[in-house]
Amino acid sequence: MRQKQMEDDEIKIIILSLEGEDPLEMCRWSGRGHVMNNCVLFRFNPYVDSEDPQLVIPKELREDVLAQYHNSPTASKELFKRSLQNFTSQI
């Protein structure tokens, strides 16, 4: 996942800022809920009732992730609709 995140220009900026030496840049992104865990970028979502950070998915993979989730035999249509609403509200 780290490699795919680094291929996404927007995500790469955040990762390099969090891993860099400029405390202002680190605070800028961590203040927006971004955290690194095992060299992979996650983000706390203020719109979700969870204390766990969510994996930041590169743009290149978003459609595939949504399609796999939606087409899963265990996928709930209602849960998918809520997830899609949360996802699109952040774009």
Backbone hydrogen bonds in HBPLUS format (Angstrom, degrees):
<---DONOR---> <-ACCEPTOR-->    atom                        ^
c    i                          cat <-CA-CA->   ^        H-A-AA   ^      H-
h    n   atom  resd res      DA  || num        DHA   H-A  angle D-A-AA Bond
n    s   type  num  typ     dist DA aas  dist angle  dist       angle   num
A0005-GLN N   A0001-MET O   2.85 MM   4  6.10 159.5  1.89 159.5 166.0     1
A0006-MET N   A0002-ARG O   2.91 MM   4  6.15 154.3  1.97 150.5 157.4     2
A0007-GLU N   A0003-GLN O   3.12 MM   4  6.38 126.5  2.42 138.2 151.9     3
A0007-GLU N   A0004-LYS O   3.19 MM   3  5.09 138.2  2.38  93.8 105.6     4
A0008-ASP N   A0005-GLN O   3.14 MM   3  5.35 150.4  2.24 103.6 112.4     5
A0012-LYS N   A0008-ASP O   2.82 MM   4  5.93 159.2  1.86 162.2 169.5     6
A0013-ILE N   A0009-ASP O   3.25 MM   4  6.42 152.5  2.33 142.4 147.2     7
A0015-ILE N   A0011-ILE O   2.96 MM   4  6.28 166.7  1.98 159.6 162.9     8
A0016-LEU N   A0012-LYS O   2.90 MM   4  6.05 174.2  1.90 157.0 158.8     9
A0017-SER N   A0013-ILE O   2.99 MM   4  6.08 148.1  2.09 140.2 149.2    10
A0018-LEU N   A0014-ILE O   2.91 MM   4  6.18 158.9  1.95 153.8 159.1    11
A0019-GLU N   A0015-ILE O   2.91 MM   4  6.09 147.3  2.02 151.5 161.1    12
A0020-GLY N   A0016-LEU O   2.90 MM   4  5.66 112.8  2.36 131.2 145.4    13
A0020-GLY N   A0017-SER O   3.37 MM   3  5.06 148.2  2.48  91.1 100.1    14
A0026-MET N   A0022-ASP O   3.08 MM   4  6.40 160.0  2.12 154.8 161.1    15
A0027-CYS N   A0023-PRO O   2.95 MM   4  6.08 162.6  1.98 145.9 150.3    16
A0028-ARG N   A0024-LEU O   2.93 MM   4  6.10 149.2  2.03 141.5 150.6    17
A0029-TRP N   A0025-GLU O   3.25 MM   4  6.52 160.0  2.30 152.2 153.5    18
A0030-SER N   A0026-MET O   2.90 MM   4  6.01 164.6  1.92 155.8 161.0    19
A0031-GLY N   A0027-CYS O   2.85 MM   4  5.55 147.6  1.95 137.6 145.8    20
A0032-ARG N   A0029-TRP O   3.09 MM   3  5.14 144.3  2.22  97.6 108.2    21
A0034-HIS N   A0029-TRP O   3.15 MM   5  5.62 157.0  2.20 151.1 144.7    22
A0033-GLY N   A0030-SER O   3.00 MM   3  5.08 157.3  2.05 107.8 110.5    23
A0044-PHE N   A0033-GLY O   2.82 MM  11  4.84 157.6  1.87 130.8 136.4    24
A0035-VAL N   A0042-PHE O   2.91 MM   7  5.31 163.7  1.94 139.6 142.6    25
A0042-PHE N   A0035-VAL O   2.81 MM   7  5.31 164.5  1.83 168.8 171.3    26
A0037-ASN N   A0040-VAL O   2.89 MM   3  5.31 158.9  1.93 148.4 155.1    27
A0040-VAL N   A0037-ASN O   3.08 MM   3  5.31 150.8  2.17 106.8 115.6    28
A0056-VAL N   A0041-LEU O   3.16 MM  15  5.86 168.2  2.17 144.8 141.2    29
A0043-ARG N   A0054-GLN O   2.75 MM  11  5.21 149.1  1.84 141.6 152.0    30
A0054-GLN N   A0043-ARG O   2.75 MM  11  5.21 172.9  1.76 139.0 136.6    31
A0048-VAL N   A0045-ASN O   3.32 MM   3  5.68 170.0  2.33 116.3 117.4    32
A0050-SER N   A0048-VAL O   2.87 MM   2  5.60 130.5  2.12 108.4  93.2    33
A0061-LEU N   A0058-PRO O   2.95 MM   3  5.58 147.6  2.05 118.2 126.9    34
A0062-ARG N   A0059-LYS O   3.27 MM   3  5.28 148.9  2.37 102.5 111.1    35
A0065-VAL N   A0061-LEU O   2.95 MM   4  6.15 161.0  1.98 159.9 165.9    36
A0066-LEU N   A0062-ARG O   2.95 MM   4  6.16 168.7  1.96 156.2 159.1    37
A0067-ALA N   A0063-GLU O   2.85 MM   4  5.99 160.1  1.89 148.9 155.1    38
A0068-GLN N   A0064-ASP O   2.86 MM   4  6.00 163.9  1.89 150.8 155.1    39
A0069-TYR N   A0065-VAL O   2.97 MM   4  6.13 160.2  2.01 148.4 154.2    40
A0070-HIS N   A0066-LEU O   2.87 MM   4  5.98 163.6  1.89 150.0 155.0    41
A0071-ASN N   A0067-ALA O   2.88 MM   4  5.93 157.1  1.93 150.3 156.1    42
A0072-SER N   A0069-TYR O   3.39 MM   3  5.35 155.3  2.46  98.5 105.6    43
A0075-ALA N   A0072-SER O   3.03 MM   3  5.17 164.9  2.06 111.2 115.5    44
A0080-PHE N   A0076-SER O   2.88 MM   4  6.07 156.5  1.93 151.5 158.6    45
A0081-LYS N   A0077-LYS O   2.95 MM   4  6.22 156.4  2.00 147.4 153.2    46
A0082-ARG N   A0078-GLU O   3.05 MM   4  6.37 160.2  2.09 150.6 155.1    47
A0083-SER N   A0079-LEU O   2.88 MM   4  6.10 160.6  1.92 150.1 156.1    48
A0084-LEU N   A0080-PHE O   2.80 MM   4  5.98 160.6  1.84 154.7 160.0    49
A0085-GLN N   A0081-LYS O   2.95 MM   4  6.15 155.9  2.00 145.0 151.6    50
A0086-ASN N   A0082-ARG O   2.94 MM   4  6.20 160.3  1.98 150.2 155.3    51
A0087-PHE N   A0083-SER O   2.82 MM   4  6.00 159.3  1.87 149.3 155.7    52
A0088-THR N   A0084-LEU O   2.83 MM   4  5.99 170.2  1.84 155.7 157.7    53
A0089-SER N   A0085-GLN O   2.99 MM   4  6.00 144.8  2.12 141.7 151.1    54
A0090-GLN N   A0087-PHE O   3.20 MM   3  5.49 148.9  2.30 103.9 112.8    55
A0091-ILE N   A0088-THR O   3.29 MM   3  5.25 154.6  2.36  99.4 106.7    56
